[in-house]
Amino acid sequence: MVDGILKYFNVIATDLAVVVQNDKFGLPLVQYIEQSLKGGKYPNVKLVGSITLDRKATKLDNEAQQILSMRPRAVIGLCNPTTCAELVATLHKQTAASLERRPAIAQLSNIDMLAQFQKVGGTGMVGNPFAQVMPDPRRPVLQISRDFIAAAKEHGVEVNYRSYEGYVSAAVLVEGLRRAKSLTRQGVKDAMEGLGNTSVGGFSVEYTTAKRTGSNCVELVSLDTHGRLLR
């Protein structure tokens, strides 16, 4: 996911700032970004600074001012949904008041895009890319998408990326259980590692003894001022 964002920003010269929460989620990711940029893989991206947050931070006025003082073209938010939403809202508020250019704020797939849209509003969200590891859940292109939409409608579940990812993950687990020679811990482990390249309702995954990431799907999407998905 992070590589997809860095590749996107590498299209033109980009001064980048990173906001990272101080935990096992954020710190390894910011280290990966620093190493990737030092290695020259993304020559057009320059890291101008980073800010570390407590994962429970709710007021980010000072941090937003620090970010804007770096004058980045883009920001990557490595934070939980609540903190990232507050970050986006605060940066939008401050730049709207000062008439400064707001940097694009990239986020990962742990963020609920529509919930953030409802909190921040349309103009604060426009131009912010989100790295998603699932195809658009509202487009019934794949069989598993159609199955998910039908199941969500039947059980009153909101159709979004997070619920769709959970549905696909469950479908992969069911396929592993179906192939398991015994429903023991080792039996399920062997079955999952033996899946290889597998299509689950048209969505491709790969699991072996050496590869456990599942899918290589990464899409960058954003929302317009009305909350409609843009690819």
SVG drawing of the C-alpha trace seen along z (x, -y; Angstrom):
<svg xmlns="http://www.w3.org/2000/svg" viewBox="-32 -34 52 69">
<polyline fill="none" stroke="black" stroke-width="0.4" points="0.0,0.0 2.7,-2.5 4.6,-1.7 1.5,-2.5 1.2,-5.9 4.9,-6.7 4.7,-5.7 1.7,-8.0 3.6,-11.0 6.7,-10.2 5.0,-11.3 6.1,-14.9 8.6,-16.5 6.9,-16.2 8.0,-17.4 6.5,-14.8 5.7,-15.0 4.6,-11.9 2.3,-11.9 2.8,-8.7 1.2,-7.3 3.7,-6.0 2.9,-2.3 3.5,0.9 1.3,-0.2 2.9,-3.5 6.6,-3.2 7.5,-0.3 5.7,-2.0 7.5,-5.3 10.8,-3.4 9.9,-1.7 9.2,-5.0 12.5,-6.5 14.4,-3.5 12.6,-3.5 13.3,-7.2 17.0,-6.9 17.3,-4.0 16.5,-6.2 13.5,-4.1 11.3,-7.2 13.7,-10.0 11.0,-12.7 9.9,-12.3 11.7,-14.3 10.9,-13.7 10.9,-17.1 9.9,-15.9 7.8,-13.7 5.6,-14.1 4.9,-11.4 1.5,-11.3 0.0,-9.5 -2.5,-7.0 -5.2,-8.5 -4.5,-12.2 -7.7,-14.1 -6.6,-17.7 -4.0,-18.3 -3.8,-22.1 -0.2,-22.4 0.8,-19.3 -1.1,-20.7 0.8,-24.0 4.1,-22.0 3.2,-20.2 2.2,-23.3 5.5,-25.0 7.3,-22.3 5.4,-23.4 4.9,-19.8 3.0,-19.1 1.8,-15.9 1.3,-14.2 1.0,-10.5 -1.1,-9.8 -0.1,-6.6 -2.8,-6.7 -6.0,-5.2 -9.4,-6.4 -10.2,-8.8 -6.8,-10.5 -6.5,-10.6 -10.0,-12.2 -9.0,-14.8 -5.8,-15.5 -7.6,-16.0 -10.2,-18.2 -7.6,-20.4 -5.4,-20.8 -8.4,-21.8 -9.6,-24.3 -6.2,-25.9 -5.5,-26.2 -9.0,-27.5 -8.5,-30.2 -5.0,-31.2 -5.7,-30.7 -2.6,-28.5 -2.5,-25.6 -3.6,-22.4 -1.4,-19.4 -2.8,-16.2 -3.3,-13.8 -2.8,-10.1 -4.1,-7.4 -4.2,-3.6 -7.0,-1.1 -7.7,-1.0 -9.6,-4.3 -13.3,-4.4 -13.5,-6.8 -17.2,-7.5 -17.2,-8.0 -14.3,-10.5 -16.3,-12.3 -19.2,-12.7 -16.9,-14.2 -14.8,-16.4 -17.0,-17.4 -16.5,-17.4 -14.0,-20.2 -11.7,-18.9 -11.5,-15.5 -11.0,-16.3 -7.6,-15.3 -6.8,-13.0 -5.8,-9.5 -6.6,-6.4 -4.7,-3.1 -7.3,-0.3 -6.5,3.4 -9.9,4.3 -11.7,3.4 -14.7,1.0 -17.2,3.0 -20.1,1.2 -19.3,2.4 -20.7,5.9 -18.0,6.9 -16.8,10.0 -18.9,12.9 -17.7,12.4 -18.7,8.7 -22.2,9.7 -22.4,12.2 -21.2,9.7 -23.7,7.0 -26.5,9.5 -25.4,10.7 -24.9,7.1 -28.4,6.2 -30.0,9.2 -28.3,8.6 -28.4,4.8 -24.6,4.4 -23.1,1.2 -21.4,1.8 -17.9,0.3 -14.3,1.3 -13.9,2.5 -16.9,4.8 -16.0,6.1 -12.5,6.9 -13.9,8.9 -16.2,10.8 -13.4,11.7 -11.2,12.8 -13.9,15.0 -14.4,16.5 -10.6,17.3 -10.8,19.0 -13.8,21.0 -11.9,22.2 -9.0,23.2 -11.3,25.1 -12.9,26.8 -9.6,28.1 -8.2,29.1 -7.7,32.8 -8.4,32.4 -10.0,29.5 -7.1,29.2 -4.7,26.3 -2.0,28.0 -4.6,29.3 -5.9,25.8 -2.4,24.3 -1.3,26.9 -4.5,26.3 -4.0,22.5 -0.4,22.7 -1.4,25.1 -3.9,22.8 -1.3,21.4 -2.8,19.1 -6.6,19.3 -9.6,17.4 -12.2,16.8 -15.3,15.6 -13.0,14.0 -10.7,12.3 -7.2,13.7 -5.2,14.6 -2.0,16.5 -0.9,18.4 2.2,20.6 4.6,21.5 6.7,18.5 3.9,16.0 1.1,15.0 0.2,11.5 -2.8,13.0 -3.5,10.4 -1.4,7.9 -4.4,5.7 -3.8,2.0 -5.9,-0.8 -5.7,-4.5 -9.1,-6.1 -10.5,-9.4 -13.9,-11.1 -15.4,-14.1 -17.3,-16.8 -20.5,-14.7 -18.8,-11.6 -18.7,-9.7 -15.8,-7.4 -13.1,-8.5 -10.4,-6.1"/>
</svg>
